[in-house]
Amino acid sequence: MATKKDQLAARIAHLKLRLAPLVPLPTGSPHPDFPKTLLDYHLLTEEQLDGIASYYHQSTPSIWTHQYPACMNWDKEMLAKRRASVAQHLRRASQVESNAWWEELLAAEEGENKVVVVGGKRRPSVQFAEGLTDGERVAIKRRKLGKFIGLMNCETPVEEIEGRLRASMEKAIRLAQEELRRAEEWELRLSKMA
């Protein structure tokens, strides 16, 4: 049986694996923040993930978006940062768990991230209509980049697809109800004028 020291050494060796840089279309050099190792990939910030997606024509569709071997299917509306109040920001900053990123990294490396994992807690169905937490949004962006550059275990989980479909249906229903309400108000105004 392998000791914890051996397991840690194996994990560190795995995280040192080098990643081949992706050259943007039509020509150019790789993005300056493109991860050089698997560890660098796991340490990318949200701003770096957004920059890489934009650099490789994935966040704003262009003629090059679908010319890459894989497409990120970057949904700008879903992946947009939500504006938080100062109080929310301070509350969130005080609740940061120092080990959360390490636990997520270990779980991701073991291939256990079939559902969105944030702070060691699994959410069986991400509530897209309510908005993603910061951790969920970054995890989804990181997974999309991983799939884009060919990493294993970066498939879109069924729970995410279900959540996105549910959010789309709820949005369509809300818009239809709003349109119906406006039409009824318009008819009421017309009947009062007659």
TIDRENTOR-51756 format. One record per residue: chain; x, y negated, z of N, C-alpha, C in turn; residue in one letter. Coordinates in pm, whole numbers, m for minus. Layout:
BEGIN
  selum    n_c1    n_c2    n_c3   ca_c1   ca_c2   ca_c3    c_c1    c_c2    c_c3  fipa
      A       X       Y       Z       X       Y       Z       X       Y       Z     A
...
***
This chain:
BEGIN
  selum    n_c1    n_c2    n_c3   ca_c1   ca_c2   ca_c3    c_c1    c_c2    c_c3  fipa
      A      84     118       0       0       0       0      89    m124       0     M
      A      53    m217     m85     133    m339     m97     111    m428      24     A
      A     217    m489      68     207    m579     182     157    m715     135     T
      A     118    m797     231      71    m931     196     180   m1012     128     K
      A     304    m987     168     416   m1057     106     428   m1018     m41     K
      A     410    m889     m70     415    m842    m209     299    m900    m290     D
      A     181    m906    m228      65    m961    m297      86   m1109    m328     Q
      A     142   m1181    m232     170   m1323    m254     274   m1342    m364     L
      A     377   m1259    m364     481   m1268    m467     421   m1240    m605     A
      A     332   m1142    m613     267   m1110    m740     178   m1226    m785     A
      A     106   m1287    m692      19   m1399    m725     100   m1518    m774     R
      A     211   m1547    m706     297   m1658    m746     356   m1632    m885     I
      A     399   m1509    m910     452   m1475   m1042     345   m1495   m1149     A
      A     222   m1457   m1116     111   m1473   m1211      86   m1621   m1240     H
      A      89   m1704   m1136      64   m1847   m1153     176   m1918   m1228     L
      A     293   m1855   m1235     406   m1913   m1308     400   m1883   m1458     K
      A     302   m1801   m1501     291   m1767   m1643     280   m1895   m1725     L
      A     358   m1900   m1833     359   m2018   m1919     243   m2012   m2017     R
      A     187   m2127   m2046      78   m2138   m2142     130   m2204   m2269     L
      A      86   m2152   m2382     127   m2210   m2511      45   m2337   m2535     A
      A     112   m2448   m2566      37   m2572   m2588     m45   m2567   m2716     P
      A    m156   m2636   m2714    m246   m2642   m2828    m220   m2773   m2903     L
      A    m196   m2764   m3031    m169   m2882   m3113    m302   m2938   m3162     V
      A    m325   m3068   m3145    m453   m3125   m3187    m463   m3136   m3339     P
      A    m586   m3134   m3387    m610   m3152   m3530    m628   m3301   m3557     L
      A    m594   m3353   m3668    m530   m3289   m3782    m380   m3266   m3761     P
      A    m313   m3355   m3690    m171   m3336   m3659    m143   m3405   m3527     T
      A     m28   m3377   m3473      10   m3446   m3350      73   m3351   m3250     G
      A     113   m3408   m3139     174   m3327   m3034      68   m3296   m2929     S
      A      92   m3193   m2848      m6   m3157   m2745     m31   m3273   m2648     P
      A    m145   m3271   m2585    m179   m3373   m2486     m74   m3373   m2376     H
      A     m32   m3490   m2327      73   m3494   m2223      36   m3419   m2095     P
      A     m94   m3407   m2065    m136   m3335   m1944    m170   m3189   m1971     D
      A    m147   m3142   m2095    m178   m3002   m2124     m98   m2914   m2027     F
      A    m163   m2821   m1957     m93   m2743   m1854      17   m2655   m1913     P
      A     132   m2658   m1848     245   m2577   m1893     241   m2437   m1833     K
      A     180   m2424   m1715     169   m2293   m1649      25   m2274   m1603     T
      A      m5   m2152   m1561    m137   m2122   m1508    m165   m2203   m1381     L
      A     m64   m2225   m1300     m81   m2308   m1181    m116   m2452   m1220     L
      A     m46   m2506   m1320     m77   m2641   m1367    m223   m2651   m1412     D
      A    m272   m2546   m1478    m411   m2541   m1524    m506   m2555   m1405     Y
      A    m479   m2481   m1298    m566   m2484   m1180    m556   m2615   m1103     H
      A    m451   m2692   m1124    m432   m2818   m1052    m475   m2941   m1130     L
      A    m530   m2923   m1250    m574   m3037   m1330    m685   m3113   m1257     L
      A    m676   m3245   m1263    m779   m3330   m1202    m894   m3347   m1301     T
      A   m1004   m3400   m1254   m1118   m3422   m1341   m1083   m3521   m1453     E
      A   m1007   m3625   m1420    m967   m3723   m1521    m880   m3658   m1628     E
      A    m790   m3569   m1587    m706   m3499   m1683    m789   m3407   m1771     Q
      A    m886   m3336   m1712    m974   m3248   m1790   m1053   m3328   m1892     L
      A   m1106   m3443   m1850   m1180   m3530   m1942   m1090   m3580   m2055     D
      A    m966   m3618   m2020    m871   m3667   m2120    m835   m3560   m2222     G
      A    m814   m3439   m2175    m779   m3329   m2265    m897   m3298   m2357     I
      A   m1018   m3294   m2302   m1137   m3267   m2385   m1152   m3373   m2493     A
      A   m1129   m3497   m2459   m1139   m3605   m2556   m1029   m3596   m2661     S
      A    m907   m3568   m2617    m791   m3560   m2706    m810   m3452   m2814     Y
      A    m873   m3341   m2775    m895   m3231   m2869   m1034   m3236   m2933     Y
      A   m1094   m3356   m2938   m1220   m3381   m3009   m1336   m3298   m2955     H
      A   m1340   m3270   m2826   m1445   m3186   m2772   m1553   m3265   m2697     Q
      A   m1520   m3379   m2639   m1621   m3453   m2563   m1699   m3550   m2651     S
      A   m1642   m3592   m2761   m1712   m3675   m2858   m1700   m3605   m2993     T
      A   m1809   m3546   m3042   m1803   m3469   m3166   m1747   m3549   m3284     P
      A   m1666   m3480   m3362   m1610   m3538   m3485   m1599   m3426   m3587     S
      A   m1538   m3456   m3701   m1522   m3352   m3803   m1427   m3242   m3755     I
      A   m1347   m3270   m3652   m1249   m3173   m3603   m1301   m3084   m3490     W
      A   m1411   m3121   m3429   m1461   m3051   m3310   m1470   m2901   m3329     T
      A   m1528   m2855   m3438   m1551   m2712   m3459   m1442   m2646   m3543     H
      A   m1331   m2716   m3566   m1221   m2659   m3643   m1121   m2583   m3555     Q
      A   m1136   m2592   m3424   m1048   m2520   m3332   m1097   m2376   m3319     Y
      A   m1010   m2284   m3273   m1053   m2144   m3257   m1172   m2127   m3163     P
      A   m1186   m2216   m3066   m1301   m2213   m2974   m1349   m2356   m2955     A
      A   m1474   m2369   m2915   m1532   m2501   m2892   m1573   m2510   m2745     C
      A   m1551   m2625   m2683   m1585   m2640   m2541   m1734   m2660   m2517     M
      A   m1810   m2701   m2619   m1952   m2733   m2601   m1968   m2829   m2483     N
      A   m1894   m2938   m2489   m1887   m3037   m2382   m2016   m3118   m2381     W
      A   m2095   m3104   m2279   m2221   m3176   m2264   m2194   m3300   m2179     D
      A   m2177   m3414   m2246   m2140   m3537   m2175   m2240   m3576   m2068     K
      A   m2368   m3557   m2095   m2470   m3595   m1997   m2461   m3507   m1873     E
      A   m2449   m3377   m1892   m2443   m3285   m1779   m2313   m3302   m1700     M
      A   m2203   m3327   m1769   m2072   m3332   m1705   m2031   m3472   m1661     L
      A   m2121   m3568   m1675   m2089   m3705   m1635   m2083   m3716   m1483     A
      A   m1992   m3800   m1437   m1983   m3826   m1293   m2106   m3906   m1251     K
      A   m2159   m3870   m1138   m2271   m3946   m1081   m2213   m4058    m996     R
      A   m2272   m4175   m1006   m2226   m4286    m923   m2273   m4263    m781     R
      A   m2180   m4269    m690   m2213   m4247    m549   m2201   m4378    m473     A
      A   m2280   m4390    m370   m2270   m4508    m285   m2142   m4497    m202     S
      A   m2100   m4606    m144   m1980   m4606     m60   m1998   m4510      56     V
      A   m2118   m4509     115   m2145   m4420     229   m2130   m4273     187     A
      A   m2185   m4238      70   m2172   m4100      22   m2026   m4066      m1     Q
      A   m1952   m4160     m59   m1811   m4135     m86   m1734   m4112      43     H
      A   m1757   m4195     145   m1688   m4179     272   m1727   m4048     341     L
      A   m1856   m4013     334   m1902   m3889     394   m1835   m3769     326     R
      A   m1830   m3773     193   m1768   m3664     117   m1619   m3655     149     R
      A   m1553   m3770     159   m1410   m3770     188   m1381   m3713     326     A
      A   m1470   m3735     421   m1447   m3683     556   m1476   m3535     566     S
      A   m1549   m3479     468   m1586   m3338     474   m1496   m3249     390     Q
      A   m1393   m3306     331   m1305   m3228     245   m1235   m3120     326     V
      A   m1245   m2998     279   m1177   m2888     345   m1042   m2869     278     E
      A    m937   m2866     358    m802   m2859     300    m776   m2726     231     S
      A    m844   m2621     269    m819   m2490     210    m912   m2458      94     N
      A   m1012   m2540      69   m1113   m2508     m32   m1051   m2485    m169     A
      A    m961   m2572    m212    m903   m2557    m346    m823   m2428    m356     W
      A    m754   m2390    m248    m673   m2268    m250    m763   m2145    m258     W
      A    m873   m2144    m182    m966   m2032    m186   m1029   m2018    m324     E
      A   m1065   m2130    m386   m1122   m2127    m520   m1020   m2074    m620     E
      A    m896   m2115    m605    m789   m2069    m693    m773   m1918    m681     L
      A    m768   m1867    m559    m752   m1724    m539    m871   m1647    m596     L
      A    m991   m1695    m572   m1110   m1628    m623   m1110   m1630    m776     A
      A   m1070   m1742    m835   m1068   m1752    m981    m966   m1656   m1039     A
      A    m853   m1644    m974    m748   m1556   m1024    m788   m1409   m1013     E
      A    m874   m1377    m918    m919   m1239    m902   m1035   m1207    m995     E
      A   m1078   m1305   m1074   m1186   m1283   m1168   m1322   m1277   m1101     G
      A   m1333   m1334    m982   m1459   m1329    m909   m1547   m1449    m936     E
      A   m1505   m1538   m1023   m1581   m1661   m1042   m1687   m1646   m1151     N
      A   m1773   m1549   m1134   m1880   m1529   m1231   m1995   m1626   m1208     K
      A   m2002   m1682   m1088   m2096   m1789   m1060   m2013   m1907   m1011     V
      A   m2071   m2022   m1010   m1996   m2140    m968   m1959   m2125    m821     V
      A   m1830   m2137    m792   m1780   m2122    m655   m1728   m2258    m610     V
      A   m1780   m2307    m502   m1736   m2435    m449   m1717   m2420    m299     V
      A   m1597   m2446    m253   m1570   m2440    m110   m1598   m2304     m50     G
      A   m1581   m2198    m129   m1604   m2063     m79   m1751   m2024     m75     G
      A   m1842   m2116    m111   m1985   m2086    m109   m2032   m2067    m252     K
      A   m2110   m1963    m275   m2161   m1935    m409   m2302   m1990    m423     R
      A   m2326   m2058    m532   m2462   m2104    m562   m2513   m2016    m674     R
      A   m2613   m1932    m647   m2659   m1839    m749   m2714   m1908    m872     P
      A   m2770   m2025    m858   m2824   m2096    m973   m2796   m2244    m954     S
      A   m2709   m2296   m1036   m2673   m2437   m1026   m2794   m2522   m1063     V
      A   m2823   m2621    m982   m2937   m2709   m1005   m2894   m2826   m1092     Q
      A   m2898   m2809   m1224   m2850   m2912   m1315   m2940   m3035   m1312     F
      A   m3070   m3016   m1290   m3161   m3130   m1288   m3129   m3223   m1172     A
      A   m3083   m3166   m1060   m3049   m3246    m943   m2910   m3305    m955     E
      A   m2835   m3263   m1051   m2697   m3309   m1066   m2600   m3213   m1000     G
      A   m2484   m3205   m1056   m2381   m3115   m1004   m2304   m3183    m893     L
      A   m2253   m3103    m801   m2161   m3158    m703   m2029   m3183    m775     T
      A   m1941   m3260    m714   m1811   m3288    m776   m1736   m3158    m802     D
      A   m1736   m3068    m705   m1665   m2941    m720   m1721   m2855    m832     G
      A   m1854   m2850    m843   m1917   m2771    m950   m1884   m2830   m1086     E
      A   m1891   m2962   m1096   m1862   m3028   m1224   m1719   m3002   m1268     R
      A   m1623   m3013   m1176   m1482   m2989   m1210   m1460   m2842   m1244     V
      A   m1525   m2751   m1170   m1510   m2608   m1197   m1562   m2574   m1337     A
      A   m1673   m2634   m1377   m1728   m2610   m1510   m1635   m2666   m1617     I
      A   m1584   m2787   m1595   m1491   m2847   m1692   m1365   m2761   m1704     K
      A   m1314   m2713   m1592   m1193   m2631   m1594   m1220   m2499   m1668     R
      A   m1336   m2439   m1642   m1371   m2314   m1711   m1383   m2338   m1861     R
      A   m1444   m2448   m1901   m1458   m2479   m2044   m1321   m2497   m2109     K
      A   m1229   m2565   m2040   m1094   m2580   m2094   m1025   m2444   m2102     L
      A   m1040   m2362   m1999    m979   m2229   m2000   m1026   m2146   m2117     G
      A   m1156   m2150   m2143   m1211   m2076   m2257   m1156   m2133   m2388     K
      A   m1146   m2264   m2395   m1097   m2333   m2514    m953   m2292   m2548     F
      A    m869   m2275   m2444    m728   m2242   m2470    m702   m2091   m2466     I
      A    m809   m2011   m2447    m796   m1867   m2459    m767   m1790   m2331     G
      A    m795   m1848   m2215    m773   m1775   m2090    m886   m1675   m2067     L
      A    m854   m1567   m1998    m954   m1464   m1967   m1042   m1509   m1851     M
      A   m1158   m1444   m1838   m1254   m1469   m1729   m1306   m1612   m1727     N
      A   m1319   m1673   m1842   m1371   m1810   m1849   m1504   m1815   m1925     C
      A   m1573   m1702   m1932   m1701   m1698   m2002   m1804   m1779   m1924     E
      A   m1903   m1831   m1996   m2008   m1907   m1931   m2097   m1811   m1853     T
      A   m2111   m1832   m1720   m2195   m1742   m1642   m2343   m1757   m1678     P
      A   m2416   m1648   m1667   m2559   m1647   m1698   m2632   m1751   m1613     V
      A   m2591   m1764   m1488   m2656   m1859   m1398   m2645   m2002   m1449     E
      A   m2532   m2035   m1511   m2515   m2170   m1566   m2607   m2190   m1685     E
      A   m2616   m2089   m1771   m2704   m2098   m1888   m2848   m2114   m1843     I
      A   m2890   m2032   m1745   m3027   m2042   m1692   m3052   m2181   m1634     E
      A   m2958   m2232   m1558   m2974   m2364   m1497   m2985   m2474   m1601     G
      A   m2904   m2466   m1705   m2909   m2568   m1810   m3041   m2561   m1886     R
      A   m3088   m2438   m1916   m3216   m2423   m1985   m3330   m2477   m1899     L
      A   m3327   m2443   m1770   m3431   m2490   m1679   m3430   m2643   m1673     R
      A   m3312   m2703   m1663   m3302   m2849   m1657   m3353   m2912   m1787     A
      A   m3322   m2851   m1901   m3369   m2904   m2030   m3522   m2897   m2039     S
      A   m3579   m2784   m1994   m3725   m2771   m1997   m3791   m2871   m1904     M
      A   m3736   m2888   m1783   m3792   m2984   m1688   m3784   m3126   m1743     E
      A   m3674   m3158   m1810   m3659   m3292   m1868   m3761   m3313   m1979     K
      A   m3781   m3210   m2064   m3879   m3220   m2173   m4020   m3237   m2117     A
      A   m4052   m3165   m2011   m4184   m3177   m1948   m4202   m3316   m1890     I
      A   m4099   m3367   m1820   m4106   m3502   m1763   m4129   m3607   m1872     R
      A   m4054   m3594   m1983   m4069   m3691   m2093   m4208   m3682   m2155     L
      A   m4260   m3560   m2173   m4393   m3542   m2230   m4500   m3600   m2138     A
      A   m4485   m3577   m2006   m4581   m3633   m1910   m4576   m3785   m1910     Q
      A   m4457   m3840   m1919   m4442   m3986   m1923   m4507   m4043   m2049     E
      A   m4486   m3977   m2162   m4546   m4022   m2288   m4698   m4014   m2281     E
      A   m4750   m3906   m2223   m4895   m3890   m2207   m4951   m3999   m2116     L
      A   m4881   m4029   m2006   m4925   m4133   m1914   m4930   m4269   m1984     R
      A   m4826   m4299   m2065   m4824   m4426   m2138   m4939   m4433   m2240     R
      A   m4966   m4321   m2307   m5075   m4319   m2405   m5209   m4341   m2336     A
      A   m5228   m4279   m2219   m5353   m4298   m2144   m5367   m4443   m2098     E
      A   m5257   m4504   m2052   m5261   m4644   m2012   m5297   m4734   m2130     E
      A   m5242   m4703   m2246   m5268   m4782   m2366   m5416   m4771   m2405     W
      A   m5471   m4649   m2400   m5612   m4630   m2432   m5701   m4704   m2332     E
      A   m5662   m4702   m2205   m5739   m4772   m2102   m5739   m4922   m2128     L
      A   m5625   m4978   m2166   m5616   m5121   m2198   m5704   m5155   m2318     R
      A   m5699   m5068   m2421   m5780   m5093   m2540   m5928   m5088   m2507     L
      A   m5969   m4993   m2422   m6111   m4982   m2388   m6157   m5102   m2305     S
      A   m6069   m5160   m2223   m6104   m5278   m2144   m6119   m5401   m2232     K
      A   m6041   m5406   m2342   m6048   m5521   m2432   m6173   m5516   m2520     M
      A   m6225   m5396   m2541   m6340   m5383   m2631   m6471   m5416   m2567     A
***
